[in-house]
Amino acid sequence: MIPAMAISLGQGAGPLRGVRVVELASIGPGPHACMLLADLGADVIRVDRPGGNVLGGGPHDVLTRGRPSVALDLKDPRAVETVLDLAEGADLLVEGMRPGAAERLGIGPEECHARNPRLVYGRMTGWGQDGPLARSAGHDLNYIAVAGVLFGLGQDRDRPHFPANLLGDFGGGSTYLVIGLLAALVEARGSGRGQVVDAAIVDGTAHLNAMGTAFLAAGLPADRRVSGLLDGGVPWYDVYETADGRHMSVAPLESQFYAEFLRLLDLPVDEVPDRDDFSRLGELRRLFAARFRERTQAEWVEVFEGTDACVAAVIPLTDAVEHPHNKARGTFVDRDGVLQPAPAPRFSRTPAALTTGPSKAGADTREALTAWGIADVDGLLAGGAAVQR
């Protein structure tokens, strides 16, 4: 039994202060979800394999920031018992294994709930815990493909394009896992009963695309790219190249913003086709493209920035960290020489904050297990069930 008053490493002062989380280390969306929980003040302990994960970890792996790492050999029954001890004193547990793997190790929902009926057990997978593909391997690109989202991405009619792994892993995956965990936690505090949260990337990505399904239901085309309002199908929601080979994002959807866009673009009124005349969209797009190629990106920024024209420069991450708006808000921070995003969102009374930096697998085993009230940590280390890096 873990003492309720035990405290751990890395706990912040955000709105989740006091919420205790056991993270069974995985890659991608699982760590991202637990980073978010830690940023918001939760007390998260990360259970790593003795050799770490395939991405290596280390000081630049910001997805592992904010919580200590303990290394446990889950093939050892004493390590399994340690995970169950940790679960007994936790509010949330997060795992990202293939369906059935946690059960085979003896740390599935049934075993954990036998020790802690109030525990919310979060499961992060691509396909979900059931269904024909549940036990198949996959990655972000596969999940967003089956969700019907990848097909429509990009402004190339001949092939889809994909936004790295932001949409599936972190949009439809970790974000929905955190929503599910916190919703179930609120319910558990009223009912006294935990439950399993089955967060599947394919489900979350489909849910993110609710507007797309609304367009489909309204009879708008869904079988070709560059045909809708938000996918580059109209010239006033697109990206245009500038004289120096850079680009500007243009998005004045509303009529009043479009009027301001045309005014600042400084085109003769009699040369601009009516945007409601869909037979002239190609002509309108060529007109905008030619105009943007007349000036550099910096010159267009000077024209548009701070206006209601809904135009912004397309900049790489290296420039984004220096952008005046991002600097003013502290959107990016430098912590121990590692540039990284600041915690989000923001709170007026219990601000989220960075606590500890990333830890290598097992770097905090002795200290973190002791802080969580685990008995005979020295014995676990001596017997090889736990490893101190």
Contacts in CASP RR format, 6 or more apart in sequence:
PFRMAT RR
TARGET T0000
AUTHOR 0000-0000-0000
METHOD contacts of the structure
MODEL  1
MIPAMAISLGQGAGPLRGVRVVELASIGPGPHACMLLADLGADVIRVDRP
GGNVLGGGPHDVLTRGRPSVALDLKDPRAVETVLDLAEGADLLVEGMRPG
AAERLGIGPEECHARNPRLVYGRMTGWGQDGPLARSAGHDLNYIAVAGVL
FGLGQDRDRPHFPANLLGDFGGGSTYLVIGLLAALVEARGSGRGQVVDAA
IVDGTAHLNAMGTAFLAAGLPADRRVSGLLDGGVPWYDVYETADGRHMSV
APLESQFYAEFLRLLDLPVDEVPDRDDFSRLGELRRLFAARFRERTQAEW
VEVFEGTDACVAAVIPLTDAVEHPHNKARGTFVDRDGVLQPAPAPRFSRT
PAALTTGPSKAGADTREALTAWGIADVDGLLAGGAAVQR
1 88 0 8 1.000
2 85 0 8 1.000
2 86 0 8 1.000
2 88 0 8 1.000
2 89 0 8 1.000
2 372 0 8 1.000
2 373 0 8 1.000
2 374 0 8 1.000
3 373 0 8 1.000
4 89 0 8 1.000
6 371 0 8 1.000
6 372 0 8 1.000
6 373 0 8 1.000
7 43 0 8 1.000
7 371 0 8 1.000
8 20 0 8 1.000
8 43 0 8 1.000
8 45 0 8 1.000
8 68 0 8 1.000
8 368 0 8 1.000
8 371 0 8 1.000
8 372 0 8 1.000
9 67 0 8 1.000
9 68 0 8 1.000
9 356 0 8 1.000
9 364 0 8 1.000
9 367 0 8 1.000
9 368 0 8 1.000
9 371 0 8 1.000
10 38 0 8 1.000
10 43 0 8 1.000
10 44 0 8 1.000
10 66 0 8 1.000
10 67 0 8 1.000
10 68 0 8 1.000
10 355 0 8 1.000
10 356 0 8 1.000
11 17 0 8 1.000
11 18 0 8 1.000
11 41 0 8 1.000
11 42 0 8 1.000
11 43 0 8 1.000
11 355 0 8 1.000
12 38 0 8 1.000
12 41 0 8 1.000
12 43 0 8 1.000
12 353 0 8 1.000
12 355 0 8 1.000
13 41 0 8 1.000
13 350 0 8 1.000
13 351 0 8 1.000
13 353 0 8 1.000
14 40 0 8 1.000
14 41 0 8 1.000
14 347 0 8 1.000
14 350 0 8 1.000
14 351 0 8 1.000
14 352 0 8 1.000
14 353 0 8 1.000
15 40 0 8 1.000
15 41 0 8 1.000
15 347 0 8 1.000
15 350 0 8 1.000
15 352 0 8 1.000
16 37 0 8 1.000
16 40 0 8 1.000
16 41 0 8 1.000
16 42 0 8 1.000
17 41 0 8 1.000
17 42 0 8 1.000
17 43 0 8 1.000
17 350 0 8 1.000
18 41 0 8 1.000
18 42 0 8 1.000
18 43 0 8 1.000
19 37 0 8 1.000
19 41 0 8 1.000
19 42 0 8 1.000
19 43 0 8 1.000
19 91 0 8 1.000
19 92 0 8 1.000
19 185 0 8 1.000
20 42 0 8 1.000
20 43 0 8 1.000
20 44 0 8 1.000
20 45 0 8 1.000
20 89 0 8 1.000
20 90 0 8 1.000
20 91 0 8 1.000
20 92 0 8 1.000
21 34 0 8 1.000
21 37 0 8 1.000
21 38 0 8 1.000
21 42 0 8 1.000
21 43 0 8 1.000
21 44 0 8 1.000
21 45 0 8 1.000
21 67 0 8 1.000
21 90 0 8 1.000
21 91 0 8 1.000
21 92 0 8 1.000
21 93 0 8 1.000
21 94 0 8 1.000
22 44 0 8 1.000
22 45 0 8 1.000
22 47 0 8 1.000
22 83 0 8 1.000
22 86 0 8 1.000
22 87 0 8 1.000
22 90 0 8 1.000
22 92 0 8 1.000
22 93 0 8 1.000
22 94 0 8 1.000
23 30 0 8 1.000
23 31 0 8 1.000
23 34 0 8 1.000
23 44 0 8 1.000
23 45 0 8 1.000
23 46 0 8 1.000
23 47 0 8 1.000
23 67 0 8 1.000
23 93 0 8 1.000
23 94 0 8 1.000
24 47 0 8 1.000
24 83 0 8 1.000
24 93 0 8 1.000
24 94 0 8 1.000
24 95 0 8 1.000
24 96 0 8 1.000
24 97 0 8 1.000
24 102 0 8 1.000
24 107 0 8 1.000
25 31 0 8 1.000
25 46 0 8 1.000
25 47 0 8 1.000
25 48 0 8 1.000
25 49 0 8 1.000
25 52 0 8 1.000
25 53 0 8 1.000
25 69 0 8 1.000
25 361 0 8 1.000
26 53 0 8 1.000
26 95 0 8 1.000
26 96 0 8 1.000
26 97 0 8 1.000
26 124 0 8 1.000
27 53 0 8 1.000
27 54 0 8 1.000
27 55 0 8 1.000
28 63 0 8 1.000
28 165 0 8 1.000
28 169 0 8 1.000
28 170 0 8 1.000
28 174 0 8 1.000
29 124 0 8 1.000
29 168 0 8 1.000
29 169 0 8 1.000
29 170 0 8 1.000
29 172 0 8 1.000
29 173 0 8 1.000
29 174 0 8 1.000
29 177 0 8 1.000
29 201 0 8 1.000
30 94 0 8 1.000
30 96 0 8 1.000
30 124 0 8 1.000
30 174 0 8 1.000
30 177 0 8 1.000
31 63 0 8 1.000
31 64 0 8 1.000
32 63 0 8 1.000
32 169 0 8 1.000
32 170 0 8 1.000
32 174 0 8 1.000
33 94 0 8 1.000
33 124 0 8 1.000
33 173 0 8 1.000
33 174 0 8 1.000
33 175 0 8 1.000
33 177 0 8 1.000
33 178 0 8 1.000
33 181 0 8 1.000
34 44 0 8 1.000
34 46 0 8 1.000
34 67 0 8 1.000
34 94 0 8 1.000
35 62 0 8 1.000
35 63 0 8 1.000
35 64 0 8 1.000
35 65 0 8 1.000
35 66 0 8 1.000
36 174 0 8 1.000
36 178 0 8 1.000
36 343 0 8 1.000
37 44 0 8 1.000
37 92 0 8 1.000
37 178 0 8 1.000
37 181 0 8 1.000
38 44 0 8 1.000
38 65 0 8 1.000
38 66 0 8 1.000
38 67 0 8 1.000
38 355 0 8 1.000
39 65 0 8 1.000
39 66 0 8 1.000
39 343 0 8 1.000
39 344 0 8 1.000
39 352 0 8 1.000
39 353 0 8 1.000
39 354 0 8 1.000
40 343 0 8 1.000
40 352 0 8 1.000
41 352 0 8 1.000
41 353 0 8 1.000
41 355 0 8 1.000
42 92 0 8 1.000
43 67 0 8 1.000
44 66 0 8 1.000
44 67 0 8 1.000
45 67 0 8 1.000
45 68 0 8 1.000
45 70 0 8 1.000
45 86 0 8 1.000
45 368 0 8 1.000
45 372 0 8 1.000
46 64 0 8 1.000
46 67 0 8 1.000
46 68 0 8 1.000
46 69 0 8 1.000
46 70 0 8 1.000
46 359 0 8 1.000
47 70 0 8 1.000
47 71 0 8 1.000
47 72 0 8 1.000
47 83 0 8 1.000
47 86 0 8 1.000
48 69 0 8 1.000
48 70 0 8 1.000
48 71 0 8 1.000
48 72 0 8 1.000
48 361 0 8 1.000
48 362 0 8 1.000
49 71 0 8 1.000
49 72 0 8 1.000
49 73 0 8 1.000
49 74 0 8 1.000
49 361 0 8 1.000
50 71 0 8 1.000
50 72 0 8 1.000
50 73 0 8 1.000
50 361 0 8 1.000
50 362 0 8 1.000
50 387 0 8 1.000
51 71 0 8 1.000
51 361 0 8 1.000
51 387 0 8 1.000
52 71 0 8 1.000
52 360 0 8 1.000
52 361 0 8 1.000
52 362 0 8 1.000
53 361 0 8 1.000
55 61 0 8 1.000
56 361 0 8 1.000
57 64 0 8 1.000
57 358 0 8 1.000
57 360 0 8 1.000
57 361 0 8 1.000
58 64 0 8 1.000
58 358 0 8 1.000
58 359 0 8 1.000
58 360 0 8 1.000
59 336 0 8 1.000
59 338 0 8 1.000
59 357 0 8 1.000
59 358 0 8 1.000
60 338 0 8 1.000
60 358 0 8 1.000
61 358 0 8 1.000
62 338 0 8 1.000
62 340 0 8 1.000
62 341 0 8 1.000
62 357 0 8 1.000
62 358 0 8 1.000
63 358 0 8 1.000
64 357 0 8 1.000
64 358 0 8 1.000
64 359 0 8 1.000
65 335 0 8 1.000
65 340 0 8 1.000
65 354 0 8 1.000
65 355 0 8 1.000
65 356 0 8 1.000
65 357 0 8 1.000
65 358 0 8 1.000
66 354 0 8 1.000
66 355 0 8 1.000
66 356 0 8 1.000
66 357 0 8 1.000
66 358 0 8 1.000
67 356 0 8 1.000
67 359 0 8 1.000
68 356 0 8 1.000
68 359 0 8 1.000
68 363 0 8 1.000
68 364 0 8 1.000
68 367 0 8 1.000
68 368 0 8 1.000
68 371 0 8 1.000
69 359 0 8 1.000
69 360 0 8 1.000
69 361 0 8 1.000
69 362 0 8 1.000
69 363 0 8 1.000
69 364 0 8 1.000
69 365 0 8 1.000
69 368 0 8 1.000
70 362 0 8 1.000
70 364 0 8 1.000
70 365 0 8 1.000
70 368 0 8 1.000
70 369 0 8 1.000
70 386 0 8 1.000
71 361 0 8 1.000
71 362 0 8 1.000
71 365 0 8 1.000
71 386 0 8 1.000
71 387 0 8 1.000
71 388 0 8 1.000
71 389 0 8 1.000
72 79 0 8 1.000
72 82 0 8 1.000
72 83 0 8 1.000
72 365 0 8 1.000
72 385 0 8 1.000
72 386 0 8 1.000
72 387 0 8 1.000
73 79 0 8 1.000
73 384 0 8 1.000
73 385 0 8 1.000
73 386 0 8 1.000
73 387 0 8 1.000
74 80 0 8 1.000
74 83 0 8 1.000
74 105 0 8 1.000
74 107 0 8 1.000
76 384 0 8 1.000
76 385 0 8 1.000
78 380 0 8 1.000
78 383 0 8 1.000
78 385 0 8 1.000
79 380 0 8 1.000
79 385 0 8 1.000
79 386 0 8 1.000
80 105 0 8 1.000
80 106 0 8 1.000
80 107 0 8 1.000
82 369 0 8 1.000
82 374 0 8 1.000
82 380 0 8 1.000
82 385 0 8 1.000
82 386 0 8 1.000
83 107 0 8 1.000
84 107 0 8 1.000
84 111 0 8 1.000
84 112 0 8 1.000
84 115 0 8 1.000
85 115 0 8 1.000
85 374 0 8 1.000
85 375 0 8 1.000
86 372 0 8 1.000
86 374 0 8 1.000
87 93 0 8 1.000
87 107 0 8 1.000
87 112 0 8 1.000
87 115 0 8 1.000
87 116 0 8 1.000
87 119 0 8 1.000
88 115 0 8 1.000
88 116 0 8 1.000
89 116 0 8 1.000
89 372 0 8 1.000
90 116 0 8 1.000
90 119 0 8 1.000
91 118 0 8 1.000
91 119 0 8 1.000
91 120 0 8 1.000
91 185 0 8 1.000
91 188 0 8 1.000
92 119 0 8 1.000
92 120 0 8 1.000
92 121 0 8 1.000
92 122 0 8 1.000
92 181 0 8 1.000
92 185 0 8 1.000
93 112 0 8 1.000
93 119 0 8 1.000
93 120 0 8 1.000
93 121 0 8 1.000
93 122 0 8 1.000
94 122 0 8 1.000
94 124 0 8 1.000
94 177 0 8 1.000
94 181 0 8 1.000
95 102 0 8 1.000
95 107 0 8 1.000
95 108 0 8 1.000
95 121 0 8 1.000
95 122 0 8 1.000
95 123 0 8 1.000
95 124 0 8 1.000
96 123 0 8 1.000
96 124 0 8 1.000
96 125 0 8 1.000
98 125 0 8 1.000
98 135 0 8 1.000
99 123 0 8 1.000
99 125 0 8 1.000
99 128 0 8 1.000
99 129 0 8 1.000
99 130 0 8 1.000
99 134 0 8 1.000
99 135 0 8 1.000
102 108 0 8 1.000
102 109 0 8 1.000
102 123 0 8 1.000
103 110 0 8 1.000
108 121 0 8 1.000
109 121 0 8 1.000
109 196 0 8 1.000
112 119 0 8 1.000
112 121 0 8 1.000
113 119 0 8 1.000
113 121 0 8 1.000
113 194 0 8 1.000
117 192 0 8 1.000
117 193 0 8 1.000
117 194 0 8 1.000
118 188 0 8 1.000
118 192 0 8 1.000
118 193 0 8 1.000
118 194 0 8 1.000
119 194 0 8 1.000
120 181 0 8 1.000
120 184 0 8 1.000
120 185 0 8 1.000
120 188 0 8 1.000
120 194 0 8 1.000
120 195 0 8 1.000
120 197 0 8 1.000
121 194 0 8 1.000
121 195 0 8 1.000
121 196 0 8 1.000
121 197 0 8 1.000
122 177 0 8 1.000
122 180 0 8 1.000
122 181 0 8 1.000
122 196 0 8 1.000
122 197 0 8 1.000
122 198 0 8 1.000
122 199 0 8 1.000
123 129 0 8 1.000
123 196 0 8 1.000
123 197 0 8 1.000
123 198 0 8 1.000
123 199 0 8 1.000
124 173 0 8 1.000
124 174 0 8 1.000
124 177 0 8 1.000
124 199 0 8 1.000
125 134 0 8 1.000
125 198 0 8 1.000
125 199 0 8 1.000
125 200 0 8 1.000
125 201 0 8 1.000
126 138 0 8 1.000
126 143 0 8 1.000
126 173 0 8 1.000
126 200 0 8 1.000
126 201 0 8 1.000
126 202 0 8 1.000
127 133 0 8 1.000
127 134 0 8 1.000
127 136 0 8 1.000
127 138 0 8 1.000
127 143 0 8 1.000
127 200 0 8 1.000
127 201 0 8 1.000
127 202 0 8 1.000
128 134 0 8 1.000
128 198 0 8 1.000
128 199 0 8 1.000
128 200 0 8 1.000
128 202 0 8 1.000
128 203 0 8 1.000
129 196 0 8 1.000
129 198 0 8 1.000
129 200 0 8 1.000
133 146 0 8 1.000
139 165 0 8 1.000
140 162 0 8 1.000
140 165 0 8 1.000
140 167 0 8 1.000
140 168 0 8 1.000
140 169 0 8 1.000
140 201 0 8 1.000
141 150 0 8 1.000
141 162 0 8 1.000
141 165 0 8 1.000
143 168 0 8 1.000
143 200 0 8 1.000
143 201 0 8 1.000
143 202 0 8 1.000
143 205 0 8 1.000
144 150 0 8 1.000
144 162 0 8 1.000
144 167 0 8 1.000
144 168 0 8 1.000
144 201 0 8 1.000
144 202 0 8 1.000
144 205 0 8 1.000
145 151 0 8 1.000
146 202 0 8 1.000
147 201 0 8 1.000
147 202 0 8 1.000
147 203 0 8 1.000
147 204 0 8 1.000
147 205 0 8 1.000
147 206 0 8 1.000
147 209 0 8 1.000
148 206 0 8 1.000
148 209 0 8 1.000
149 167 0 8 1.000
149 205 0 8 1.000
149 206 0 8 1.000
149 208 0 8 1.000
149 209 0 8 1.000
150 160 0 8 1.000
150 162 0 8 1.000
151 160 0 8 1.000
151 225 0 8 1.000
152 160 0 8 1.000
152 225 0 8 1.000
152 231 0 8 1.000
153 160 0 8 1.000
153 161 0 8 1.000
153 162 0 8 1.000
153 163 0 8 1.000
153 167 0 8 1.000
153 225 0 8 1.000
153 231 0 8 1.000
154 160 0 8 1.000
154 161 0 8 1.000
154 225 0 8 1.000
154 226 0 8 1.000
154 231 0 8 1.000
155 161 0 8 1.000
155 225 0 8 1.000
155 226 0 8 1.000
155 231 0 8 1.000
155 232 0 8 1.000
155 233 0 8 1.000
155 238 0 8 1.000
155 239 0 8 1.000
156 225 0 8 1.000
156 226 0 8 1.000
157 224 0 8 1.000
157 225 0 8 1.000
157 226 0 8 1.000
160 225 0 8 1.000
167 205 0 8 1.000
167 208 0 8 1.000
168 201 0 8 1.000
168 204 0 8 1.000
168 205 0 8 1.000
169 201 0 8 1.000
171 204 0 8 1.000
171 205 0 8 1.000
171 208 0 8 1.000
172 201 0 8 1.000
172 203 0 8 1.000
172 204 0 8 1.000
172 205 0 8 1.000
172 207 0 8 1.000
172 208 0 8 1.000
173 199 0 8 1.000
173 200 0 8 1.000
173 201 0 8 1.000
173 204 0 8 1.000
173 205 0 8 1.000
176 199 0 8 1.000
176 203 0 8 1.000
176 204 0 8 1.000
176 207 0 8 1.000
177 197 0 8 1.000
177 199 0 8 1.000
180 197 0 8 1.000
180 199 0 8 1.000
181 197 0 8 1.000
184 194 0 8 1.000
184 195 0 8 1.000
184 197 0 8 1.000
187 194 0 8 1.000
187 195 0 8 1.000
188 194 0 8 1.000
188 195 0 8 1.000
206 213 0 8 1.000
211 230 0 8 1.000
212 222 0 8 1.000
215 222 0 8 1.000
215 228 0 8 1.000
216 222 0 8 1.000
220 228 0 8 1.000
221 227 0 8 1.000
221 228 0 8 1.000
225 231 0 8 1.000
226 232 0 8 1.000
226 233 0 8 1.000
227 233 0 8 1.000
228 234 0 8 1.000
229 237 0 8 1.000
229 253 0 8 1.000
230 237 0 8 1.000
232 238 0 8 1.000
233 281 0 8 1.000
234 275 0 8 1.000
234 281 0 8 1.000
235 250 0 8 1.000
235 275 0 8 1.000
235 281 0 8 1.000
235 282 0 8 1.000
235 284 0 8 1.000
235 285 0 8 1.000
235 288 0 8 1.000
236 250 0 8 1.000
236 251 0 8 1.000
236 252 0 8 1.000
236 253 0 8 1.000
236 258 0 8 1.000
236 261 0 8 1.000
236 275 0 8 1.000
236 284 0 8 1.000
236 288 0 8 1.000
237 250 0 8 1.000
237 251 0 8 1.000
237 253 0 8 1.000
238 250 0 8 1.000
238 285 0 8 1.000
238 288 0 8 1.000
239 247 0 8 1.000
239 248 0 8 1.000
239 249 0 8 1.000
239 250 0 8 1.000
239 314 0 8 1.000
240 247 0 8 1.000
240 248 0 8 1.000
240 250 0 8 1.000
240 288 0 8 1.000
240 289 0 8 1.000
240 292 0 8 1.000
240 293 0 8 1.000
241 247 0 8 1.000
241 289 0 8 1.000
241 292 0 8 1.000
241 293 0 8 1.000
242 248 0 8 1.000
242 292 0 8 1.000
242 293 0 8 1.000
242 295 0 8 1.000
242 296 0 8 1.000
242 297 0 8 1.000
242 299 0 8 1.000
242 300 0 8 1.000
243 293 0 8 1.000
243 294 0 8 1.000
243 295 0 8 1.000
243 296 0 8 1.000
243 299 0 8 1.000
244 296 0 8 1.000
244 297 0 8 1.000
244 298 0 8 1.000
245 297 0 8 1.000
246 296 0 8 1.000
246 297 0 8 1.000
246 313 0 8 1.000
246 314 0 8 1.000
247 297 0 8 1.000
247 313 0 8 1.000
247 314 0 8 1.000
248 292 0 8 1.000
248 297 0 8 1.000
248 300 0 8 1.000
248 304 0 8 1.000
248 311 0 8 1.000
248 312 0 8 1.000
248 313 0 8 1.000
248 314 0 8 1.000
249 311 0 8 1.000
249 312 0 8 1.000
249 313 0 8 1.000
249 314 0 8 1.000
250 261 0 8 1.000
250 288 0 8 1.000
250 310 0 8 1.000
250 311 0 8 1.000
251 310 0 8 1.000
251 311 0 8 1.000
252 258 0 8 1.000
252 260 0 8 1.000
252 261 0 8 1.000
252 309 0 8 1.000
252 310 0 8 1.000
252 311 0 8 1.000
253 310 0 8 1.000
256 308 0 8 1.000
257 308 0 8 1.000
257 309 0 8 1.000
257 310 0 8 1.000
258 275 0 8 1.000
260 307 0 8 1.000
260 308 0 8 1.000
260 309 0 8 1.000
261 309 0 8 1.000
261 310 0 8 1.000
261 311 0 8 1.000
262 269 0 8 1.000
262 272 0 8 1.000
263 309 0 8 1.000
264 303 0 8 1.000
264 304 0 8 1.000
264 307 0 8 1.000
264 309 0 8 1.000
264 311 0 8 1.000
265 288 0 8 1.000
265 291 0 8 1.000
267 287 0 8 1.000
267 291 0 8 1.000
271 287 0 8 1.000
272 284 0 8 1.000
272 287 0 8 1.000
273 280 0 8 1.000
273 283 0 8 1.000
273 284 0 8 1.000
273 287 0 8 1.000
274 280 0 8 1.000
275 281 0 8 1.000
275 284 0 8 1.000
292 300 0 8 1.000
295 303 0 8 1.000
297 313 0 8 1.000
300 311 0 8 1.000
300 313 0 8 1.000
301 313 0 8 1.000
304 311 0 8 1.000
304 312 0 8 1.000
305 312 0 8 1.000
305 313 0 8 1.000
315 323 0 8 1.000
320 326 0 8 1.000
320 332 0 8 1.000
321 327 0 8 1.000
321 332 0 8 1.000
321 339 0 8 1.000
325 331 0 8 1.000
326 332 0 8 1.000
330 342 0 8 1.000
331 341 0 8 1.000
331 342 0 8 1.000
332 339 0 8 1.000
332 340 0 8 1.000
332 341 0 8 1.000
332 342 0 8 1.000
333 339 0 8 1.000
333 340 0 8 1.000
333 341 0 8 1.000
333 342 0 8 1.000
333 354 0 8 1.000
334 340 0 8 1.000
335 354 0 8 1.000
335 357 0 8 1.000
336 357 0 8 1.000
338 357 0 8 1.000
338 358 0 8 1.000
342 354 0 8 1.000
343 352 0 8 1.000
343 353 0 8 1.000
343 354 0 8 1.000
344 352 0 8 1.000
345 352 0 8 1.000
346 352 0 8 1.000
360 389 0 8 1.000
361 389 0 8 1.000
362 387 0 8 1.000
362 388 0 8 1.000
362 389 0 8 1.000
363 389 0 8 1.000
365 377 0 8 1.000
365 381 0 8 1.000
365 386 0 8 1.000
365 387 0 8 1.000
365 388 0 8 1.000
365 389 0 8 1.000
366 377 0 8 1.000
366 378 0 8 1.000
366 381 0 8 1.000
366 388 0 8 1.000
369 377 0 8 1.000
369 380 0 8 1.000
369 386 0 8 1.000
370 377 0 8 1.000
374 380 0 8 1.000
377 386 0 8 1.000
379 385 0 8 1.000
380 386 0 8 1.000
381 387 0 8 1.000
381 388 0 8 1.000
END
